[in-house]
Amino acid sequence: MQEEKNQKQRPLSWFWKWFLNNQVVTSLLVVLLILLIVLLFTKVSYLFEPIWQFLAIVGLPIILAGILYYLMNPVVDYFEKKGVNRLYTIIALFILVIGLIVWGMVVIIPQIQEQVVSFTTNLPNYLETMNDKTDEILSSPALAQFKDQAEQMTNKLMSSLGEIIQNVSKFTVQGVGSFVGAIATVVVAVITMPFILFYLLKDGKELAPYFVNFMPTRMRKPTLKVLKEMNEQVSSYIRGQLTVAFAVAVMFIILFSIIGLDYAVTLGIAAGFLNLIPYLGSFLAMIPAIFLGIVAGPVMLVKVLVVFVIEQTIEGRFISPLVLGSQLSIHPVTILLVLLTSGKLFGIVGVMLGIPVYAAAKVIISHIFEWYKDVSSLYEEEKVESKEEG
């Protein structure tokens, strides 16, 4: 009787053992659960609408405060180790930042405004000069066969620019409400950001332990470890990128001024901001400078190209390795895919914040995977093999 009962149970127990210990089946179940959760959230997304609206209001000041926190916190920590009270260092840094802002408004912003107005005024002449130079180049016998195609492309480009200008003019009045809303958001961010930054610098170290206290006891230590690694990844990336961007802006301003290129300050600052976009920023910064170099003549174009070679050499060989290093350990192809995806979904904000968000998500997913390997029996063979190899 007992043997018949065991024979009936064996196939069933064997099936469940194979089913639960099969990596493919387990992965499919995990994916299915994730898709079901996403589907459930889409059905009740209206419940989260107030949360999204709240985050849209407070998101900008929190992001700005977080960026400045990662820049200023190492200074505060350094002086605290030297025995200086954190509050005194924070106040001194706030005074320094306010002084830099006032200096920028008095010195830098008027120059940028003057150069932007001058460029906008001279843009029709620049386009006409570019068109003449293009015709001159294509008039040579070697390129005569491409003249018709080039003229068609030029006409399409000009018509596209005309359509863009018409659309901008058409929707300018309609976009006044959105523009006013954006200005209001920026004003709120500028007003609230200093207060958030002050308390982050003063009590930022206590945030992670405070939030971890709300979690079950067994999860507190691993959660605190994950938060610490996320903070290290994001802080090193933000500090490194901003430092490199500042160095790039200073180099371009100096080098463009030396060769006598117009709008050197504006082009340098724009190149610094664009450099916050990994890999793509440098190429985007080349476009306006090369355009002005072509307009000014072949000698200036050669000088602009030499400047870019010098800047890329200094940045790639010295500044970036020294400041950034390889702290994120992200493959360049992965970075490009993240930039394209985040830019498509969230625009310029996604491009700027895509990499640090990916780095933080990578830390979380890697720890979840390690936990899953420990609690499941799917990777025991790999552990045994690795021990034997060791």
KAPE-V814919 format. One record per backbone hydrogen bond with DSSP energy under -0.5 kcal/mol. NH is the residue of the N-H (numbers start at 1). CO is the residue of the C=O. E is the energy in kcal/mol with one decimal. If there is no record, write none. Layout:
# KAPE-V814919
nh=NH co=CO e=E
nh=NH co=CO e=E
This chain:
# KAPE-V814919
nh=5 co=1 e=-1.9
nh=6 co=2 e=-2.2
nh=7 co=3 e=-2.3
nh=8 co=4 e=-1.7
nh=9 co=5 e=-1.7
nh=10 co=6 e=-2.1
nh=11 co=7 e=-0.8
nh=12 co=8 e=-0.7
nh=13 co=9 e=-3.1
nh=14 co=10 e=-2.9
nh=15 co=11 e=-2.3
nh=16 co=12 e=-2.4
nh=17 co=13 e=-2.3
nh=18 co=14 e=-2.5
nh=19 co=15 e=-2.9
nh=20 co=16 e=-2.7
nh=21 co=17 e=-1.7
nh=22 co=18 e=-0.6
nh=22 co=19 e=-0.5
nh=23 co=21 e=-0.5
nh=26 co=22 e=-2.4
nh=27 co=23 e=-2.5
nh=28 co=24 e=-2.4
nh=29 co=25 e=-2.3
nh=30 co=26 e=-2.3
nh=31 co=27 e=-2.6
nh=32 co=28 e=-2.6
nh=33 co=29 e=-2.4
nh=34 co=30 e=-2.3
nh=35 co=31 e=-2.5
nh=36 co=32 e=-2.3
nh=37 co=33 e=-2.3
nh=38 co=34 e=-2.5
nh=39 co=35 e=-2.6
nh=40 co=36 e=-2.3
nh=41 co=37 e=-2.3
nh=42 co=38 e=-2.1
nh=43 co=39 e=-1.4
nh=44 co=40 e=-1.2
nh=45 co=42 e=-0.7
nh=47 co=44 e=-1.6
nh=48 co=45 e=-1.3
nh=49 co=46 e=-0.9
nh=52 co=48 e=-2.2
nh=53 co=49 e=-2.3
nh=54 co=50 e=-2.2
nh=55 co=51 e=-2.7
nh=56 co=52 e=-2.3
nh=57 co=53 e=-1.3
nh=58 co=54 e=-2.5
nh=59 co=55 e=-2.1
nh=62 co=58 e=-1.8
nh=63 co=59 e=-2.6
nh=64 co=60 e=-2.7
nh=65 co=61 e=-2.5
nh=66 co=62 e=-2.5
nh=67 co=63 e=-2.4
nh=68 co=64 e=-2.3
nh=69 co=65 e=-2.2
nh=70 co=66 e=-2.2
nh=71 co=67 e=-1.3
nh=72 co=68 e=-2.6
nh=73 co=69 e=-2.9
nh=76 co=72 e=-2.0
nh=77 co=73 e=-2.9
nh=78 co=74 e=-2.2
nh=79 co=75 e=-2.2
nh=80 co=76 e=-1.9
nh=81 co=77 e=-2.1
nh=82 co=78 e=-1.1
nh=83 co=80 e=-1.4
nh=84 co=79 e=-2.9
nh=89 co=85 e=-1.8
nh=90 co=86 e=-2.6
nh=91 co=87 e=-2.3
nh=92 co=88 e=-2.3
nh=93 co=89 e=-2.4
nh=94 co=90 e=-2.4
nh=95 co=91 e=-2.2
nh=96 co=92 e=-2.2
nh=97 co=93 e=-2.7
nh=98 co=94 e=-2.5
nh=99 co=95 e=-2.3
nh=100 co=96 e=-2.3
nh=101 co=97 e=-2.4
nh=102 co=98 e=-2.5
nh=103 co=99 e=-2.5
nh=104 co=100 e=-2.6
nh=105 co=101 e=-2.4
nh=106 co=102 e=-1.9
nh=107 co=103 e=-2.9
nh=108 co=103 e=-0.6
nh=109 co=104 e=-3.2
nh=111 co=107 e=-1.0
nh=112 co=108 e=-2.5
nh=113 co=109 e=-2.9
nh=114 co=110 e=-2.5
nh=115 co=111 e=-2.5
nh=116 co=112 e=-2.7
nh=117 co=113 e=-2.3
nh=118 co=114 e=-2.2
nh=119 co=115 e=-2.5
nh=120 co=116 e=-2.5
nh=121 co=117 e=-2.3
nh=122 co=118 e=-2.2
nh=123 co=119 e=-0.9
nh=126 co=122 e=-2.4
nh=127 co=123 e=-2.7
nh=128 co=124 e=-2.3
nh=129 co=125 e=-2.5
nh=130 co=126 e=-2.6
nh=131 co=127 e=-2.4
nh=132 co=128 e=-2.4
nh=133 co=129 e=-2.6
nh=134 co=130 e=-2.4
nh=135 co=131 e=-2.4
nh=136 co=132 e=-2.3
nh=137 co=133 e=-2.3
nh=138 co=134 e=-2.7
nh=139 co=135 e=-1.3
nh=140 co=137 e=-1.2
nh=143 co=140 e=-1.1
nh=144 co=141 e=-0.7
nh=146 co=143 e=-1.2
nh=147 co=144 e=-1.5
nh=150 co=146 e=-2.3
nh=151 co=147 e=-2.5
nh=152 co=148 e=-2.3
nh=153 co=149 e=-2.4
nh=154 co=150 e=-2.5
nh=155 co=151 e=-2.6
nh=156 co=152 e=-2.4
nh=157 co=153 e=-2.4
nh=158 co=154 e=-2.6
nh=159 co=155 e=-2.5
nh=160 co=156 e=-2.3
nh=161 co=157 e=-2.4
nh=162 co=158 e=-2.3
nh=163 co=159 e=-2.3
nh=164 co=160 e=-2.4
nh=165 co=161 e=-2.4
nh=166 co=162 e=-2.4
nh=167 co=163 e=-2.7
nh=168 co=164 e=-2.6
nh=169 co=165 e=-2.4
nh=170 co=166 e=-2.5
nh=171 co=167 e=-2.5
nh=172 co=168 e=-0.7
nh=173 co=169 e=-0.5
nh=175 co=171 e=-2.0
nh=176 co=173 e=-1.3
nh=179 co=175 e=-2.6
nh=180 co=176 e=-2.8
nh=181 co=177 e=-2.3
nh=182 co=178 e=-2.5
nh=183 co=179 e=-2.6
nh=184 co=180 e=-2.5
nh=185 co=181 e=-2.2
nh=186 co=182 e=-2.4
nh=187 co=183 e=-2.6
nh=188 co=184 e=-2.6
nh=189 co=185 e=-2.3
nh=190 co=186 e=-2.7
nh=191 co=187 e=-2.0
nh=192 co=188 e=-2.6
nh=193 co=189 e=-2.6
nh=194 co=190 e=-0.6
nh=196 co=192 e=-1.9
nh=197 co=193 e=-2.9
nh=198 co=194 e=-2.4
nh=199 co=195 e=-2.0
nh=200 co=196 e=-2.0
nh=201 co=197 e=-2.5
nh=202 co=198 e=-2.0
nh=203 co=199 e=-2.8
nh=204 co=200 e=-1.7
nh=206 co=203 e=-1.2
nh=207 co=204 e=-1.3
nh=208 co=204 e=-0.6
nh=209 co=205 e=-0.6
nh=210 co=206 e=-1.7
nh=211 co=207 e=-2.5
nh=212 co=208 e=-2.3
nh=213 co=209 e=-1.3
nh=214 co=211 e=-1.3
nh=215 co=212 e=-1.9
nh=219 co=216 e=-1.1
nh=220 co=216 e=-0.7
nh=220 co=217 e=-0.9
nh=221 co=217 e=-0.6
nh=223 co=219 e=-1.9
nh=224 co=220 e=-2.5
nh=225 co=221 e=-1.9
nh=226 co=222 e=-2.3
nh=227 co=223 e=-2.5
nh=228 co=224 e=-2.1
nh=229 co=225 e=-2.2
nh=230 co=226 e=-2.6
nh=231 co=227 e=-2.3
nh=232 co=228 e=-2.1
nh=233 co=229 e=-2.5
nh=234 co=230 e=-2.7
nh=235 co=231 e=-2.5
nh=236 co=232 e=-2.2
nh=237 co=233 e=-1.9
nh=238 co=234 e=-2.7
nh=239 co=235 e=-2.5
nh=240 co=236 e=-2.1
nh=241 co=237 e=-3.0
nh=242 co=238 e=-2.4
nh=243 co=239 e=-2.1
nh=244 co=240 e=-2.5
nh=245 co=241 e=-2.7
nh=246 co=242 e=-2.2
nh=247 co=243 e=-2.2
nh=248 co=244 e=-2.6
nh=249 co=245 e=-2.4
nh=250 co=246 e=-2.3
nh=251 co=247 e=-2.4
nh=252 co=248 e=-2.6
nh=253 co=249 e=-2.3
nh=254 co=250 e=-2.3
nh=255 co=251 e=-2.9
nh=256 co=252 e=-3.0
nh=257 co=253 e=-1.7
nh=258 co=254 e=-2.0
nh=259 co=255 e=-2.1
nh=260 co=256 e=-0.8
nh=261 co=256 e=-2.2
nh=264 co=261 e=-0.6
nh=267 co=263 e=-2.5
nh=268 co=264 e=-2.3
nh=269 co=265 e=-2.5
nh=270 co=266 e=-2.6
nh=271 co=267 e=-2.3
nh=272 co=268 e=-2.0
nh=273 co=269 e=-2.2
nh=274 co=270 e=-2.6
nh=275 co=271 e=-1.6
nh=276 co=273 e=-1.5
nh=277 co=274 e=-2.0
nh=278 co=276 e=-0.8
nh=280 co=278 e=-3.2
nh=281 co=277 e=-2.0
nh=283 co=279 e=-0.6
nh=284 co=280 e=-2.0
nh=285 co=281 e=-2.2
nh=286 co=282 e=-0.9
nh=287 co=283 e=-0.8
nh=287 co=284 e=-0.6
nh=288 co=284 e=-0.6
nh=289 co=285 e=-0.8
nh=290 co=286 e=-2.8
nh=291 co=287 e=-2.2
nh=292 co=288 e=-2.4
nh=293 co=289 e=-2.2
nh=294 co=290 e=-2.5
nh=295 co=291 e=-2.0
nh=296 co=292 e=-2.3
nh=297 co=293 e=-1.3
nh=301 co=293 e=-0.6
nh=301 co=297 e=-2.1
nh=302 co=298 e=-2.2
nh=303 co=299 e=-2.1
nh=304 co=300 e=-2.6
nh=305 co=301 e=-2.3
nh=306 co=302 e=-2.4
nh=307 co=303 e=-2.3
nh=308 co=304 e=-2.2
nh=309 co=305 e=-2.1
nh=310 co=306 e=-2.5
nh=311 co=307 e=-2.9
nh=312 co=308 e=-2.8
nh=313 co=309 e=-2.1
nh=314 co=310 e=-2.5
nh=315 co=311 e=-3.0
nh=316 co=312 e=-2.8
nh=317 co=313 e=-2.4
nh=318 co=314 e=-1.8
nh=319 co=314 e=-2.1
nh=320 co=315 e=-2.8
nh=322 co=318 e=-1.8
nh=323 co=319 e=-2.9
nh=324 co=320 e=-2.3
nh=325 co=320 e=-1.7
nh=327 co=324 e=-1.1
nh=335 co=331 e=-2.1
nh=336 co=332 e=-2.3
nh=337 co=333 e=-2.3
nh=338 co=334 e=-2.5
nh=339 co=335 e=-2.6
nh=340 co=336 e=-2.5
nh=341 co=337 e=-2.5
nh=342 co=338 e=-2.9
nh=343 co=339 e=-2.3
nh=344 co=340 e=-1.9
nh=345 co=341 e=-2.1
nh=346 co=342 e=-3.0
nh=347 co=343 e=-1.7
nh=349 co=346 e=-0.8
nh=350 co=346 e=-0.6
nh=351 co=347 e=-1.8
nh=352 co=348 e=-2.1
nh=353 co=349 e=-2.5
nh=354 co=350 e=-1.6
nh=357 co=353 e=-2.0
nh=358 co=354 e=-2.3
nh=359 co=355 e=-2.7
nh=360 co=356 e=-2.3
nh=361 co=357 e=-2.7
nh=362 co=358 e=-2.6
nh=363 co=359 e=-1.6
nh=364 co=360 e=-1.9
nh=365 co=361 e=-2.8
nh=366 co=362 e=-2.3
nh=367 co=363 e=-1.9
nh=368 co=364 e=-2.3
nh=369 co=365 e=-2.4
nh=370 co=366 e=-2.1
nh=371 co=367 e=-2.4
nh=372 co=368 e=-2.4
nh=373 co=369 e=-2.2
nh=374 co=370 e=-1.6
nh=375 co=371 e=-2.3
nh=376 co=372 e=-1.8
nh=383 co=379 e=-1.7
nh=384 co=380 e=-2.4
nh=385 co=381 e=-3.0
nh=386 co=382 e=-2.4
nh=387 co=383 e=-1.9
nh=388 co=384 e=-2.3
nh=389 co=385 e=-2.6
nh=390 co=386 e=-1.9
